[in-house]
Amino acid sequence: MIMINIILCLYRFKYLGALLLLIRMNKDLLLHLGYAFYAIAKADDNLSFEEYAKLSESLKKRWQHLTEAERALIKNKFNVLQKENMPAEASFSNFIRFLHQNPELFTEEIKKLVLKTANDIAYAFAKINKSELNLMAKLSLEFKKLHD
């Protein structure tokens, strides 16, 4: 009987470990979305209030499946990057590295949501500019590379 209890405990621990890994990966994904959205907003070396407001609006509109706390995690990462004044290219590279290390997290639906949200941000202030357009094109290409 003791052996069965030990096996059940180990099985539950293994299951719990997998669940915790999934939760951590979800948190990592959300944090890295903050990197992607910040990079788009910062592509022209300027961040406007309109871009941040559009991020908030787009997260609420397009990412309804997330809790408020999960959406706040994305916005908080965006804010931290802004406070650190991280260059857009460094932020974008961080996101792309995560993307290629975790392609299984990026379903077709997630990729569409990322592109739509990034597009919303890019068009938030005086329409899209060349820097934002270039970064949007790179983002789209990186998503397509996942299929190759």
Buried (B, 14 or more C-beta within 10 A) or exposed (E): EEEEEEEEEEEEEEEEEEEEEEEEEBEBBBBBBBBBBBBBBBBBEEBBEBBBEBBBBBBEEBBEEBEEEBBBBBBBBBBEBBEEEBEBEEBBEBBBEBBEEEEEBBEEEBBEBBBBBBBBBBBBBEEBBEBBEEBBEBBBEBBEEEEE
